[in-house]
Amino acid sequence: QVQLVESGGGLVQSGMSLSLSCTASGTIFRPNVMGWYRQAPGKERELVAVIFSSGVTKFADAVQGRFTISRGGAENTLYLGMNSLKPEDTAVYYCNVRDMRTNVDYWGQGTQVTVSS
């Protein structure tokens, strides 16, 4: 069983930067994909960025060029760097790991990011 814990959320002003971390416990097998999703009030959860165990990354158009995603040295840490934040980036951000052998998803509890204008 994989458990994910996010940290690093908070309140920032528009244009500022923020970093999120996700620490995983349990065994994460390869191949896998780790990623960040977000959900704003009244909206569906959406993909922000993912990184495959191969190192390939993908970003949502809304954050391309502003956000970065990376893994720690082991499989158990995931980071999201957020620059030039906008009010529309306000959401609860969730860490996700998908075991690509079984397509089982694991989710963290989420961390709130609020960007004021």
C-alpha positions in Angstrom: 0.0 0.0 0.0 1.3 3.4 -1.0 0.6 6.5 1.1 1.2 10.0 -0.1 1.6 13.2 2.0 1.8 16.6 0.4 3.3 19.7 1.9 4.2 23.2 1.0 0.9 24.8 0.2 0.0 28.2 1.4 -1.1 31.8 0.5 1.0 33.8 -1.8 0.5 36.9 -3.9 0.2 36.9 -7.7 3.5 36.6 -9.4 5.2 34.9 -6.6 6.6 31.3 -6.4 5.8 28.3 -4.3 7.0 24.7 -4.1 5.1 21.6 -3.2 6.5 18.3 -2.0 5.0 14.9 -1.9 6.5 12.1 0.2 5.5 8.5 -0.5 5.7 5.6 1.9 5.4 2.0 0.7 6.9 0.4 -2.4 6.4 2.0 -5.7 7.1 -0.3 -8.6 8.3 0.6 -12.0 7.0 1.5 -14.5 5.0 4.2 -12.8 3.9 7.8 -13.3 3.8 10.4 -10.6 2.0 13.6 -10.9 0.2 16.6 -9.5 -3.5 17.4 -10.0 -5.6 20.2 -8.7 -9.2 21.0 -8.0 -10.6 24.4 -7.7 -14.0 25.1 -6.0 -16.8 24.0 -8.2 -14.5 22.5 -10.8 -13.4 19.0 -11.6 -10.0 17.7 -10.7 -7.5 18.4 -13.5 -4.0 17.3 -14.4 -1.2 19.8 -13.7 1.9 17.9 -14.5 3.2 14.3 -14.6 6.6 12.6 -14.7 7.1 9.1 -15.8 9.6 6.7 -14.3 11.4 7.2 -17.6 11.8 10.8 -16.8 9.4 12.1 -19.5 7.3 15.0 -18.3 4.0 16.5 -19.4 2.3 19.7 -18.4 -1.1 21.2 -18.7 -1.2 24.1 -21.1 -2.2 26.4 -18.3 1.0 25.9 -16.4 3.5 25.1 -19.2 6.6 27.3 -18.8 5.7 28.3 -15.3 5.7 25.0 -13.4 8.3 22.3 -13.0 8.0 18.8 -11.8 10.8 16.5 -10.6 11.4 13.4 -8.6 13.8 12.9 -5.7 16.7 10.5 -5.9 14.5 7.6 -4.8 11.0 6.9 -6.0 9.5 8.3 -2.9 9.6 12.0 -3.4 7.9 14.3 -5.9 8.2 18.0 -6.3 6.2 20.8 -8.0 7.8 24.2 -8.5 5.4 26.9 -9.3 6.5 30.3 -10.6 4.6 33.4 -11.7 1.5 32.2 -9.9 -1.8 33.5 -10.9 -5.1 33.7 -9.0 -6.5 31.0 -11.3 -3.9 28.6 -9.9 -5.8 28.7 -6.6 -6.9 25.1 -5.9 -6.3 22.1 -3.7 -3.2 20.3 -5.2 -3.1 16.5 -5.0 -0.2 14.2 -5.4 -0.8 11.0 -7.4 1.1 7.9 -8.2 -0.1 5.4 -10.7 1.3 1.9 -10.9 1.4 1.3 -14.6 1.5 -2.5 -14.2 -1.9 -2.5 -12.6 -3.3 1.0 -13.3 -4.0 1.5 -9.6 -4.0 5.1 -8.4 -2.8 6.4 -5.1 -3.7 9.9 -3.9 -2.6 12.2 -1.2 -4.9 14.2 1.0 -4.2 17.5 -0.9 -2.7 20.8 0.1 -4.3 24.2 -0.5 -2.6 26.8 -2.7 -4.2 30.2 -2.7 -3.0 33.0 -4.9 -4.3 36.5 -4.2 -4.4 39.2 -6.8 
